[in-house]
Amino acid sequence: MIDIQILESTLNTQEAIQAVSGVQCGALITFTGTVRDNTTGRKVLRLEYECYQAMALGQMKALAENALGQYNIQHISIHHRMGILIPGDIAVIIAVGSAHRADAFAACQYLIDTLKQTVPIWKKEVFTDGEVWVSAHS
Amino acid sequence: MEVSILAFGIAKDIVKASKIKIELEPGADTRVLRKTLETSYPALAGLKSYMIAVNQQYANEDTLLKAQDEIAIIPPVSGG
């Protein structure tokens, strides 16, 4: 089962875990990405997320399908937030349910690493003394 | 032919719009599109990289473009 959502509202870890739960799954692994209060010592006021929604949903579905093909896992949930987030807010939750833990850990790592490389989502970091689109220039 | 181009993230700031229209010769591919864009918006060439998406898929360097395609400039992504 694949559950992909792009949301403007607060993300709920319990909902993502619920989506990948099942009596055939002995392992439920979650990765939660939260907003840090600094980048190399520069104080972060907020992050502003935006996406190319139709393509982002398609890319996330494709990478979830790849993970289901590569790893012995049953369920994947990916929830990504958009809009303005402040330090401590949850930006992304990835949850994986599988019979045994090894494949769930590996799939979870694959999903977040690949999401960061391929899914058309962007964030602008706003500092007290400026702002920058993350990864745009370096 | 006139094509519509969606822009996101820093690309939206560079072209100063979320959607622009540009004129291309019929049969133009993504390589021609990139050259045309970089002539009008030199700051695009200063990015670490950028991709072109056609109909919500990452395109190759020589993907042929049609007037009705959904084309987008994809600057370096930074989700998560």
Backbone of each chain as ProteinMPNN parsed JSONL, in Angstrom:
{"seq_chain_A": "MIDIQILESTLNTQEAIQAVSGVQCGALITFTGTVRDNTTGRKVLRLEYECYQAMALGQMKALAENALGQYNIQHISIHHRMGILIPGDIAVIIAVGSAHRADAFAACQYLIDTLKQTVPIWKKEVFTDGEVWVSAHS", "coords_chain_A": {"N_chain_A": [[0.848, -1.182, 0.0], [0.498, 2.187, -0.852], [0.754, 5.425, 0.379], [0.557, 8.665, -0.315], [0.981, 12.025, 0.439], [0.617, 15.554, 0.097], [0.636, 18.276, 2.101], [-0.814, 21.221, 3.561], [-1.146, 21.599, 6.169], [-0.404, 20.913, 9.701], [1.732, 18.124, 10.202], [1.109, 14.723, 11.134], [2.569, 12.3, 12.949], [1.518, 9.948, 14.004], [-0.639, 9.38, 12.341], [0.654, 8.692, 9.955], [2.04, 6.41, 10.759], [-0.11, 4.774, 11.436], [-1.127, 4.379, 8.896], [0.641, 2.58, 7.748], [0.512, 0.346, 9.251], [-0.163, -3.066, 10.195], [-1.256, -6.435, 10.782], [0.443, -8.26, 9.621], [2.838, -7.014, 9.613], [5.864, -6.748, 11.275], [7.549, -4.745, 11.792], [7.663, -1.283, 12.062], [8.864, 1.504, 10.706], [9.828, 4.857, 11.07], [10.771, 7.956, 9.552], [11.318, 11.196, 10.537], [11.442, 14.417, 9.441], [12.524, 17.466, 10.607], [12.365, 21.054, 11.188], [15.36, 22.744, 11.535], [16.921, 25.072, 13.854], [19.044, 26.488, 12.977], [21.493, 27.09, 10.401], [24.599, 26.089, 9.747], [25.296, 27.712, 11.958], [23.952, 30.084, 11.44], [21.102, 31.847, 12.341], [17.911, 30.488, 11.877], [14.84, 31.763, 10.867], [12.485, 30.973, 9.571], [11.257, 28.423, 7.277], [10.319, 28.36, 3.873], [8.294, 26.445, 2.013], [7.703, 25.154, -1.25], [6.135, 23.506, -4.072], [6.026, 21.627, -7.168], [3.216, 20.552, -7.672], [1.698, 18.416, -9.03], [3.714, 16.981, -10.371], [5.414, 16.406, -8.246], [3.844, 14.707, -6.661], [3.634, 12.588, -8.459], [6.341, 11.836, -8.754], [6.951, 11.043, -6.14], [5.229, 8.866, -5.853], [6.335, 7.208, -7.789], [8.883, 6.732, -6.692], [8.18, 5.412, -4.39], [7.029, 3.118, -5.481], [9.32, 2.018, -6.662], [10.735, 1.418, -4.312], [9.07, -0.507, -3.175], [9.51, -2.505, -5.01], [12.223, -3.046, -4.704], [12.764, -3.687, -2.049], [11.853, -5.896, 0.643], [9.123, -5.084, 1.665], [5.925, -3.931, 2.957], [4.168, -1.674, 3.188], [4.038, 1.878, 2.483], [4.226, 5.185, 3.572], [4.229, 8.555, 2.734], [4.383, 11.764, 3.776], [4.4, 15.13, 3.053], [4.984, 18.453, 4.005], [3.851, 21.733, 3.009], [4.336, 25.312, 2.539], [4.734, 27.816, 5.119], [7.093, 27.117, 7.574], [8.276, 26.805, 10.924], [11.165, 26.635, 13.15], [11.363, 23.411, 14.621], [8.958, 22.5, 13.609], [7.41, 19.787, 11.787], [8.534, 18.733, 8.683], [8.556, 16.617, 6.91], [7.361, 13.265, 6.809], [8.207, 9.906, 6.71], [7.019, 6.697, 6.565], [7.396, 3.218, 6.993], [6.196, -0.038, 6.632], [6.899, -3.391, 7.397], [7.527, -6.98, 7.276], [9.872, -7.675, 8.607], [12.622, -5.959, 10.277], [15.01, -5.123, 8.894], [14.743, -4.635, 6.09], [12.853, -2.613, 6.185], [14.192, -0.495, 7.509], [16.213, -0.025, 5.582], [14.7, 0.64, 3.318], [13.414, 2.936, 4.186], [15.538, 4.714, 4.481], [16.417, 4.801, 1.789], [14.127, 5.988, 0.652], [13.945, 8.612, 1.828], [16.44, 9.678, 1.092], [16.304, 9.591, -1.73], [14.021, 11.072, -2.241], [14.922, 13.619, -1.502], [16.657, 14.09, -3.584], [15.248, 13.937, -6.013], [12.522, 14.759, -6.027], [10.346, 17.351, -7.018], [10.414, 19.71, -4.995], [10.87, 22.648, -3.145], [12.759, 24.667, -0.843], [12.981, 27.732, 0.86], [15.286, 29.262, 2.902], [14.88, 31.436, 5.532], [16.677, 33.812, 7.153], [17.764, 35.825, 9.989], [19.239, 37.767, 8.787], [18.912, 37.715, 6.007], [18.023, 35.715, 3.068], [17.783, 32.487, 1.423], [17.506, 30.279, -1.351], [17.575, 26.917, -0.809], [20.27, 24.877, -1.794], [20.412, 25.969, -4.376], [22.633, 27.311, -5.461], [24.959, 26.111, -4.47]], "CA_chain_A": [[0.0, 0.0, 0.0], [1.25, 3.447, -0.922], [-0.026, 6.584, 0.834], [1.357, 9.856, -0.596], [0.189, 13.239, 0.664], [1.247, 16.864, 0.235], [-0.322, 18.937, 2.988], [-0.519, 22.585, 4.027], [-1.41, 21.637, 7.61], [0.534, 20.213, 10.581], [1.829, 16.686, 9.944], [0.835, 13.894, 12.296], [3.348, 11.065, 12.86], [0.655, 8.807, 14.329], [-1.444, 9.063, 11.152], [1.516, 8.005, 8.987], [2.302, 5.072, 11.3], [-1.375, 4.038, 11.29], [-1.32, 4.029, 7.478], [1.515, 1.461, 7.348], [0.38, -0.725, 10.242], [-0.928, -4.248, 9.8], [-0.839, -7.571, 11.611], [1.531, -8.982, 8.953], [4.065, -6.22, 9.743], [6.507, -6.785, 12.589], [8.408, -3.563, 11.933], [7.159, -0.006, 11.559], [9.978, 2.447, 10.812], [9.483, 6.197, 10.59], [11.737, 9.04, 9.532], [10.644, 12.487, 10.674], [12.343, 15.536, 9.156], [12.025, 18.672, 11.267], [13.061, 22.298, 10.84], [16.435, 23.141, 12.464], [16.893, 26.508, 14.157], [20.228, 27.167, 12.448], [22.251, 26.444, 9.335], [26.001, 26.449, 10.029], [25.385, 28.78, 12.947], [23.082, 31.213, 11.101], [19.795, 31.601, 12.956], [16.81, 30.335, 10.917], [13.538, 32.24, 11.349], [11.449, 30.1, 9.009], [11.462, 27.847, 5.949], [9.151, 28.498, 3.014], [8.287, 25.309, 1.082], [6.758, 25.105, -2.362], [6.359, 22.331, -4.915], [5.311, 21.437, -8.435], [2.425, 19.538, -6.973], [1.352, 17.222, -9.806], [4.926, 16.201, -10.63], [5.932, 15.93, -6.953], [3.053, 13.527, -6.284], [4.018, 11.51, -9.377], [7.702, 11.385, -8.425], [6.921, 10.317, -4.856], [4.587, 7.578, -6.119], [7.296, 6.387, -8.53], [9.961, 6.25, -5.83], [7.59, 4.413, -3.484], [6.904, 1.869, -6.252], [10.681, 1.463, -6.742], [11.091, 0.849, -3.007], [8.311, -1.759, -3.006], [10.14, -3.499, -5.869], [13.603, -3.337, -4.297], [12.861, -4.157, -0.66], [10.758, -6.753, 1.09], [8.306, -4.257, 2.563], [4.508, -4.005, 2.57], [3.44, -0.401, 3.132], [4.824, 3.108, 2.526], [3.492, 6.428, 3.709], [5.081, 9.747, 2.635], [3.622, 13.0, 3.963], [5.287, 16.298, 3.005], [4.272, 19.698, 4.265], [4.168, 22.923, 2.21], [4.009, 26.58, 3.193], [5.719, 28.419, 6.03], [7.368, 26.291, 8.751], [9.231, 27.405, 11.861], [11.98, 25.601, 13.801], [10.611, 22.445, 15.41], [7.859, 21.939, 12.813], [7.712, 18.606, 10.973], [8.449, 19.021, 7.247], [8.296, 15.39, 6.161], [7.308, 11.988, 7.535], [8.191, 8.701, 5.882], [6.788, 5.514, 7.399], [7.467, 1.967, 6.226], [5.803, -1.229, 7.371], [7.368, -4.629, 6.769], [7.511, -8.138, 8.17], [11.091, -7.661, 9.422], [13.099, -4.591, 10.353], [16.155, -4.732, 8.069], [14.287, -4.035, 4.837], [12.135, -1.366, 6.48], [15.222, 0.535, 7.737], [16.893, 0.29, 4.325], [13.749, 1.306, 2.428], [13.156, 4.273, 4.731], [16.709, 5.518, 4.105], [16.331, 4.994, 0.336], [13.027, 6.907, 0.335], [14.252, 10.011, 2.156], [17.584, 10.111, 0.275], [15.873, 9.785, -3.116], [13.082, 12.21, -2.228], [15.701, 14.866, -1.458], [17.374, 14.277, -4.85], [14.453, 13.89, -7.248], [11.135, 15.247, -5.993], [10.359, 18.806, -7.201], [10.004, 20.486, -3.822], [11.93, 23.627, -2.855], [12.597, 25.429, 0.387], [13.776, 28.951, 1.048], [15.626, 29.507, 4.301], [14.855, 32.85, 5.874], [17.5, 34.083, 8.323], [17.58, 37.179, 10.509], [19.98, 38.728, 7.963], [18.853, 37.399, 4.58], [17.312, 34.484, 2.724], [18.446, 31.742, 0.359], [16.884, 29.029, -1.819], [18.518, 25.866, -0.439], [20.912, 24.082, -2.869], [20.324, 26.58, -5.712], [23.939, 27.737, -5.98], [26.1, 25.313, -3.997]], "C_chain_A": [[0.895, 1.248, 0.0], [0.324, 4.596, -0.549], [0.861, 7.815, 0.685], [0.494, 11.09, -0.356], [1.088, 14.467, 0.72], [0.23, 17.733, 0.964], [0.142, 20.339, 3.369], [-0.62, 22.67, 5.552], [-0.376, 20.814, 8.381], [0.536, 18.715, 10.308], [1.695, 15.903, 11.246], [1.527, 12.539, 12.133], [2.469, 9.837, 13.063], [-0.191, 8.379, 13.122], [-0.632, 8.273, 10.122], [1.802, 6.578, 9.456], [1.066, 4.186, 11.14], [-1.535, 3.525, 9.857], [-0.479, 2.82, 7.061], [1.427, 0.277, 8.312], [-0.442, -1.888, 9.678], [-0.414, -5.437, 10.577], [0.276, -8.404, 10.953], [2.865, -8.259, 9.083], [4.617, -6.29, 11.161], [7.392, -5.578, 12.829], [7.729, -2.359, 11.303], [8.258, 1.021, 11.799], [9.498, 3.81, 10.333], [10.716, 7.079, 10.568], [10.925, 10.325, 9.62], [11.666, 13.576, 10.447], [11.754, 16.805, 9.744], [12.894, 19.88, 10.915], [14.065, 22.646, 11.937], [16.389, 24.643, 12.715], [18.136, 27.24, 13.654], [20.795, 26.37, 11.291], [23.664, 26.982, 9.449], [26.077, 27.72, 10.895], [24.51, 29.993, 12.67], [21.678, 30.92, 11.603], [18.679, 31.592, 11.909], [15.509, 30.828, 11.555], [12.427, 31.317, 10.868], [11.923, 29.481, 7.701], [10.17, 28.024, 5.169], [9.223, 27.412, 1.938], [7.297, 25.539, -0.046], [7.073, 23.893, -3.218], [5.635, 22.468, -6.24], [4.421, 20.241, -8.142], [2.169, 18.259, -7.795], [2.583, 16.345, -10.031], [5.497, 15.637, -9.327], [5.171, 14.68, -6.502], [3.449, 12.333, -7.157], [5.392, 10.95, -9.059], [7.722, 10.596, -7.114], [6.275, 8.94, -5.029], [5.585, 6.654, -6.814], [8.396, 5.872, -7.604], [9.44, 5.25, -4.789], [7.443, 3.069, -4.207], [8.272, 1.2, -6.428], [11.062, 0.772, -5.434], [10.351, -0.466, -2.772], [8.905, -2.877, -3.862], [11.501, -3.951, -5.363], [13.72, -3.988, -2.924], [11.655, -5.014, -0.306], [9.95, -6.015, 2.162], [6.865, -4.278, 2.056], [3.862, -2.634, 2.329], [4.388, 0.796, 3.224], [3.882, 4.294, 2.667], [4.495, 7.574, 3.602], [4.167, 10.964, 2.754], [4.612, 14.165, 3.953], [4.46, 17.552, 3.195], [4.737, 20.796, 3.328], [3.848, 24.171, 3.029], [5.113, 27.025, 4.135], [5.859, 27.57, 7.288], [8.395, 26.989, 9.628], [10.025, 26.288, 12.544], [11.136, 24.719, 14.733], [9.46, 21.822, 14.64], [8.333, 20.703, 12.044], [7.488, 18.947, 9.499], [8.073, 17.778, 6.459], [8.252, 14.194, 7.119], [7.312, 10.867, 6.505], [8.02, 7.524, 6.825], [6.756, 4.279, 6.499], [7.067, 0.815, 7.142], [6.278, -2.474, 6.636], [7.359, -5.754, 7.792], [8.696, -8.075, 9.135], [11.791, -6.314, 9.285], [14.148, -4.194, 9.324], [15.709, -4.046, 6.782], [13.558, -2.719, 5.081], [13.12, -0.22, 6.74], [15.842, 0.964, 6.408], [15.966, 1.059, 3.387], [13.504, 2.743, 2.89], [14.314, 5.214, 4.346], [16.703, 5.825, 2.601], [15.284, 6.056, -0.003], [13.378, 8.352, 0.66], [15.422, 10.516, 1.307], [17.139, 10.436, -1.151], [14.896, 10.941, -3.23], [13.862, 13.524, -2.305], [16.397, 15.152, -2.79], [16.459, 14.494, -6.043], [13.084, 14.556, -7.194], [11.12, 16.781, -6.071], [9.655, 19.571, -6.075], [11.175, 21.422, -3.534], [11.665, 24.297, -1.524], [13.53, 26.623, 0.385], [14.014, 29.097, 2.539], [15.628, 31.007, 4.528], [15.581, 33.037, 7.2], [17.183, 35.479, 8.858], [18.209, 38.205, 9.572], [19.979, 38.36, 6.484], [18.065, 36.134, 4.326], [17.988, 33.825, 1.537], [17.604, 30.521, -0.028], [17.907, 27.918, -1.598], [18.963, 25.097, -1.689], [20.959, 24.761, -4.233], [21.707, 26.881, -6.305], [25.117, 26.891, -5.51], [25.606, 24.032, -3.338]], "O_chain_A": [[1.882, 1.345, 0.729], [-0.769, 4.722, -1.103], [1.805, 8.001, 1.454], [-0.61, 11.187, -0.893], [2.17, 14.437, 1.305], [-0.898, 17.905, 0.502], [1.339, 20.602, 3.482], [-0.235, 23.672, 6.155], [0.43, 20.103, 7.78], [-0.524, 18.1, 10.194], [2.11, 16.359, 12.312], [1.132, 11.729, 11.294], [2.64, 8.819, 12.393], [-0.431, 7.191, 12.904], [-1.127, 7.331, 9.502], [1.806, 5.646, 8.652], [1.164, 3.018, 10.764], [-2.005, 2.411, 9.625], [-0.843, 2.11, 6.123], [2.189, -0.682, 8.192], [-1.294, -1.709, 8.807], [0.744, -5.451, 10.992], [0.97, -9.161, 11.632], [3.907, -8.803, 8.715], [3.935, -5.941, 12.125], [7.924, -5.396, 13.924], [7.278, -2.41, 10.159], [8.555, 1.37, 12.941], [8.833, 3.907, 9.302], [11.589, 6.98, 11.431], [9.966, 10.519, 8.874], [12.655, 13.661, 11.175], [10.627, 17.181, 9.425], [14.008, 19.739, 10.41], [13.701, 22.82, 13.1], [15.879, 25.399, 11.888], [18.285, 28.444, 13.863], [20.614, 25.156, 11.197], [23.903, 28.177, 9.273], [26.817, 28.657, 10.598], [24.333, 30.842, 13.543], [21.126, 29.857, 11.319], [18.515, 32.549, 11.154], [15.123, 30.378, 12.634], [11.547, 30.927, 11.634], [12.878, 29.961, 7.09], [9.074, 27.867, 5.707], [10.091, 27.445, 1.066], [6.197, 26.049, 0.167], [8.154, 23.314, -3.107], [4.753, 23.31, -6.408], [4.806, 19.088, -8.333], [2.398, 17.151, -7.309], [2.514, 15.123, -9.9], [6.008, 14.518, -9.307], [5.771, 13.718, -6.023], [3.584, 11.212, -6.666], [5.595, 9.737, -9.087], [8.432, 9.597, -6.998], [6.718, 7.964, -4.424], [5.68, 5.472, -6.485], [8.803, 4.715, -7.708], [10.168, 4.354, -4.362], [7.698, 2.014, -3.626], [8.384, -0.024, -6.356], [11.636, -0.316, -5.441], [10.919, -1.421, -2.241], [8.823, -4.051, -3.5], [11.893, -5.101, -5.564], [14.655, -4.745, -2.664], [10.579, -4.871, -0.886], [10.065, -6.271, 3.361], [6.606, -4.596, 0.895], [3.101, -2.461, 1.378], [5.396, 0.756, 3.93], [2.873, 4.391, 1.969], [5.507, 7.571, 4.302], [3.281, 11.165, 1.924], [5.553, 14.19, 4.747], [3.38, 17.697, 2.623], [5.889, 20.798, 2.896], [3.184, 24.104, 4.063], [6.276, 26.657, 3.97], [4.878, 27.325, 7.991], [9.28, 27.683, 9.128], [9.611, 25.129, 12.522], [10.32, 25.206, 15.514], [9.022, 20.723, 14.978], [9.509, 20.589, 11.697], [6.408, 19.389, 9.109], [7.36, 17.862, 5.459], [8.998, 14.126, 8.096], [6.528, 10.873, 5.555], [8.786, 7.367, 7.776], [6.181, 4.288, 5.411], [7.537, 0.709, 8.275], [6.093, -2.609, 5.426], [7.208, -5.531, 8.993], [8.559, -8.378, 10.32], [11.587, -5.603, 8.301], [14.181, -3.035, 8.911], [16.238, -2.993, 6.423], [13.643, -1.805, 4.26], [12.919, 0.893, 6.255], [15.981, 2.155, 6.134], [16.389, 2.015, 2.738], [13.401, 3.655, 2.07], [14.092, 6.355, 3.941], [16.95, 6.959, 2.189], [15.523, 6.922, -0.845], [13.131, 9.238, -0.158], [15.402, 11.658, 0.849], [17.556, 11.448, -1.715], [14.933, 11.701, -4.198], [13.512, 14.423, -3.07], [16.697, 16.305, -3.101], [16.847, 15.167, -6.998], [12.534, 14.888, -8.244], [11.799, 17.444, -5.287], [8.507, 20.002, -6.185], [12.335, 21.031, -3.664], [10.517, 24.478, -1.117], [14.688, 26.544, -0.025], [13.079, 29.061, 3.339], [16.291, 31.756, 3.81], [15.171, 32.504, 8.231], [16.419, 36.225, 8.245], [17.792, 39.363, 9.543], [20.941, 38.658, 5.775], [17.504, 35.545, 5.25], [18.669, 34.478, 0.747], [17.065, 29.822, 0.83], [19.005, 27.979, -2.153], [18.144, 24.718, -2.526], [21.501, 24.182, -5.174], [21.92, 26.723, -7.508], [26.187, 26.959, -6.114], [26.413, 23.226, -2.875]]}, "seq_chain_B": "MEVSILAFGIAKDIVKASKIKIELEPGADTRVLRKTLETSYPALAGLKSYMIAVNQQYANEDTLLKAQDEIAIIPPVSGG", "coords_chain_B": {"N_chain_B": [[6.62, 28.398, -32.739], [4.591, 28.952, -29.846], [5.405, 28.389, -26.487], [4.432, 27.482, -23.176], [5.949, 28.018, -20.046], [6.481, 26.738, -16.89], [7.632, 27.98, -13.765], [9.565, 27.462, -10.846], [10.528, 27.851, -7.355], [13.784, 29.203, -7.072], [13.942, 29.704, -9.769], [11.546, 30.859, -10.408], [11.824, 33.309, -9.149], [13.906, 34.323, -10.73], [12.814, 34.549, -13.35], [10.772, 36.102, -12.726], [8.072, 35.389, -12.577], [5.445, 32.915, -12.272], [4.718, 31.615, -14.484], [5.682, 31.697, -17.835], [5.645, 32.746, -21.275], [7.234, 31.691, -24.217], [8.77, 32.058, -27.465], [9.517, 29.551, -29.755], [11.317, 27.881, -32.391], [9.511, 25.643, -34.537], [9.836, 22.172, -33.77], [11.848, 22.476, -31.961], [14.124, 21.455, -29.376], [14.877, 20.425, -25.946], [17.439, 21.374, -25.519], [17.667, 23.621, -27.15], [15.663, 25.125, -25.974], [16.82, 25.61, -23.429], [19.024, 27.217, -24.142], [17.667, 29.411, -25.229], [16.226, 30.297, -22.999], [18.354, 30.956, -21.289], [19.497, 33.06, -22.639], [17.567, 35.054, -22.419], [17.317, 35.126, -19.662], [19.923, 35.348, -17.992], [20.744, 34.671, -15.406], [19.87, 32.106, -14.9], [21.827, 30.422, -15.898], [23.698, 30.668, -13.967], [22.974, 29.099, -11.884], [23.496, 26.164, -9.782], [22.69, 23.936, -11.176], [20.065, 23.034, -13.456], [16.981, 21.425, -14.306], [14.868, 20.443, -17.047], [11.467, 19.82, -17.139], [9.098, 17.878, -18.875], [5.789, 17.525, -19.437], [5.485, 16.678, -16.793], [7.596, 14.937, -16.342], [11.099, 14.32, -15.933], [13.103, 15.636, -18.463], [15.226, 14.655, -21.261], [18.337, 15.934, -22.726], [17.738, 16.3, -25.38], [15.014, 16.195, -25.825], [12.172, 16.469, -27.821], [10.052, 19.283, -28.257], [6.618, 20.224, -27.964], [3.95, 22.48, -28.816], [1.791, 22.225, -27.073], [2.813, 20.989, -24.837], [3.356, 20.511, -21.289], [5.626, 22.354, -19.802], [8.398, 22.763, -17.626], [10.684, 24.635, -15.587], [13.085, 23.271, -13.557], [14.749, 24.023, -10.878], [17.612, 23.226, -8.699], [16.47, 20.757, -6.469], [15.078, 20.756, -3.115], [13.698, 19.344, -1.137], [12.318, 17.746, 1.843]], "CA_chain_B": [[5.519, 28.002, -31.853], [4.673, 29.534, -28.507], [5.267, 27.392, -25.419], [4.304, 28.004, -21.809], [6.954, 27.435, -19.163], [6.254, 26.943, -15.456], [8.883, 28.212, -13.032], [9.419, 27.218, -9.407], [11.678, 28.138, -6.502], [14.606, 30.339, -7.483], [13.666, 29.994, -11.184], [10.399, 31.78, -10.403], [12.388, 34.628, -8.822], [14.738, 34.777, -11.848], [11.98, 34.972, -14.492], [9.805, 37.04, -12.121], [6.689, 34.939, -12.812], [5.317, 31.466, -12.108], [4.488, 31.058, -15.821], [6.058, 32.613, -18.909], [5.463, 32.214, -22.632], [8.342, 32.053, -25.101], [8.627, 31.634, -28.859], [10.563, 28.627, -30.215], [11.117, 27.326, -33.73], [8.904, 24.297, -34.507], [10.849, 21.116, -33.725], [12.894, 22.778, -30.978], [14.246, 20.486, -28.281], [15.163, 21.041, -24.649], [18.722, 22.078, -25.598], [17.332, 24.94, -27.721], [14.907, 25.828, -24.935], [17.753, 26.087, -22.392], [19.782, 28.346, -24.707], [16.745, 30.548, -25.353], [15.951, 30.783, -21.644], [19.554, 31.563, -20.69], [19.708, 34.348, -23.312], [16.636, 36.017, -21.819], [17.482, 35.137, -18.194], [21.283, 34.826, -17.781], [20.94, 34.137, -14.046], [19.624, 30.652, -14.888], [23.104, 29.74, -16.145], [24.497, 30.776, -12.745], [22.542, 28.106, -10.881], [24.328, 24.952, -9.71], [22.176, 23.145, -12.301], [18.605, 23.002, -13.485], [16.428, 20.43, -15.221], [13.604, 20.774, -17.707], [10.471, 18.745, -17.089], [8.096, 17.935, -19.931], [4.615, 16.732, -19.037], [5.704, 16.186, -15.419], [8.688, 13.963, -16.279], [12.38, 14.916, -16.259], [13.386, 15.463, -19.888], [16.63, 14.552, -21.666], [18.864, 17.139, -23.377], [17.251, 16.438, -26.756], [13.579, 15.892, -25.91], [11.472, 17.39, -28.716], [8.974, 19.995, -27.569], [5.42, 20.568, -28.74], [3.318, 23.692, -28.275], [0.835, 21.928, -25.99], [3.472, 20.331, -23.699], [3.496, 21.201, -20.004], [7.078, 22.45, -19.644], [8.736, 23.443, -16.369], [12.088, 24.781, -15.172], [13.24, 22.636, -12.243], [16.053, 24.311, -10.267], [17.984, 22.162, -7.739], [15.383, 20.525, -5.513], [15.544, 20.804, -1.718], [12.647, 18.865, -0.25], [12.718, 17.014, 3.047]], "C_chain_B": [[5.722, 28.657, -30.489], [4.5, 28.416, -27.479], [5.149, 28.112, -24.077], [5.28, 27.269, -20.918], [6.58, 27.761, -17.716], [7.603, 27.132, -14.774], [8.623, 28.089, -11.531], [10.676, 27.651, -8.662], [12.45, 29.337, -7.018], [14.371, 30.689, -8.955], [12.501, 30.976, -11.303], [10.868, 33.205, -10.08], [13.154, 35.196, -10.02], [13.876, 35.277, -13.01], [10.862, 35.912, -14.036], [8.35, 36.701, -12.457], [6.634, 33.441, -12.567], [5.024, 30.797, -13.448], [4.877, 32.106, -16.859], [5.747, 31.944, -20.245], [6.664, 32.631, -23.455], [8.117, 31.445, -26.481], [9.809, 30.733, -29.223], [10.264, 28.213, -31.648], [10.395, 25.977, -33.601], [10.009, 23.239, -34.533], [11.967, 21.399, -32.744], [12.929, 21.693, -29.9], [14.656, 21.217, -26.992], [16.496, 21.794, -24.657], [18.501, 23.51, -26.123], [16.584, 25.777, -26.673], [15.851, 26.411, -23.885], [18.539, 27.288, -22.894], [18.919, 29.596, -24.77], [16.471, 31.159, -23.979], [17.159, 31.528, -21.074], [19.921, 32.887, -21.365], [18.825, 35.42, -22.677], [16.879, 36.191, -20.317], [18.846, 34.553, -17.835], [21.509, 34.227, -16.385], [20.659, 32.638, -13.964], [20.927, 29.877, -15.048], [24.005, 29.79, -14.911], [24.074, 29.817, -11.649], [23.494, 26.92, -10.886], [23.972, 24.028, -10.871], [20.688, 23.454, -12.389], [18.158, 21.989, -14.531], [15.224, 21.045, -15.925], [12.691, 19.567, -17.544], [9.476, 18.962, -18.216], [6.974, 16.97, -19.546], [4.897, 15.961, -17.74], [6.699, 15.046, -15.321], [9.979, 14.71, -16.577], [12.709, 14.598, -17.714], [14.878, 15.259, -20.107], [17.058, 15.856, -22.321], [18.22, 17.37, -24.74], [15.779, 16.013, -26.9], [12.903, 16.929, -26.807], [10.267, 17.992, -28.004], [7.822, 20.276, -28.529], [4.716, 21.723, -28.031], [2.429, 23.387, -27.066], [1.483, 21.242, -24.781], [3.408, 21.189, -22.434], [4.984, 21.184, -19.668], [7.378, 23.214, -18.354], [10.246, 23.525, -16.184], [12.183, 24.251, -13.749], [14.632, 22.985, -11.699], [16.395, 23.22, -9.245], [16.918, 22.005, -6.653], [15.943, 20.479, -4.087], [14.434, 20.41, -0.764], [13.211, 18.144, 0.961], [13.03, 17.946, 4.19]], "O_chain_B": [[6.846, 28.883, -30.041], [3.58, 27.603, -27.577], [5.693, 29.199, -23.881], [5.429, 26.05, -21.014], [6.388, 28.925, -17.365], [8.596, 26.517, -15.163], [7.602, 28.549, -11.019], [11.746, 27.8, -9.253], [11.864, 30.364, -7.361], [14.575, 31.835, -9.356], [12.482, 31.822, -12.197], [10.378, 34.176, -10.656], [13.073, 36.391, -10.303], [14.175, 36.319, -13.593], [10.108, 36.444, -14.85], [7.509, 37.588, -12.603], [7.659, 32.763, -12.643], [5.07, 29.571, -13.556], [4.457, 33.259, -16.775], [5.606, 30.724, -20.324], [7.078, 33.79, -23.408], [7.388, 30.467, -26.645], [10.964, 31.108, -29.024], [9.108, 28.194, -32.072], [10.645, 25.241, -32.647], [11.004, 23.396, -35.24], [12.942, 20.648, -32.688], [11.907, 21.097, -29.56], [14.765, 22.443, -26.956], [16.673, 22.743, -23.894], [19.073, 24.471, -25.608], [16.839, 26.97, -26.511], [15.705, 27.568, -23.491], [18.707, 28.269, -22.169], [19.358, 30.691, -24.419], [16.481, 32.38, -23.817], [17.018, 32.585, -20.46], [20.571, 33.738, -20.758], [19.268, 36.541, -22.428], [16.671, 37.274, -19.77], [18.932, 33.397, -17.42], [22.374, 33.369, -16.212], [21.154, 31.968, -13.058], [21.124, 28.829, -14.433], [24.972, 29.034, -14.82], [24.725, 29.724, -10.609], [24.21, 26.689, -11.86], [24.851, 23.412, -11.474], [20.123, 24.071, -11.485], [18.859, 21.731, -15.51], [14.644, 22.027, -15.464], [13.1, 18.431, -17.785], [9.061, 20.09, -18.481], [7.19, 15.773, -19.358], [4.593, 14.774, -17.614], [6.677, 14.275, -14.362], [9.976, 15.639, -17.385], [12.611, 13.45, -18.149], [15.697, 15.631, -19.266], [16.255, 16.778, -22.461], [18.159, 18.506, -25.211], [15.358, 15.536, -27.954], [13.043, 18.131, -26.582], [9.56, 17.317, -27.256], [8.015, 20.528, -29.718], [4.862, 21.92, -26.824], [2.327, 24.198, -26.146], [0.797, 20.94, -23.806], [3.407, 22.418, -22.496], [5.538, 20.149, -19.299], [6.7, 24.189, -18.028], [10.988, 22.62, -16.566], [11.472, 24.704, -12.852], [15.602, 22.304, -12.031], [15.551, 22.373, -8.952], [16.516, 22.974, -6.009], [17.124, 20.2, -3.88], [14.237, 21.038, 0.277], [14.421, 17.956, 1.087], [13.383, 17.492, 5.279]]}, "name": "protein", "num_of_chains": 2, "seq": "MIDIQILESTLNTQEAIQAVSGVQCGALITFTGTVRDNTTGRKVLRLEYECYQAMALGQMKALAENALGQYNIQHISIHHRMGILIPGDIAVIIAVGSAHRADAFAACQYLIDTLKQTVPIWKKEVFTDGEVWVSAHSMEVSILAFGIAKDIVKASKIKIELEPGADTRVLRKTLETSYPALAGLKSYMIAVNQQYANEDTLLKAQDEIAIIPPVSGG"}
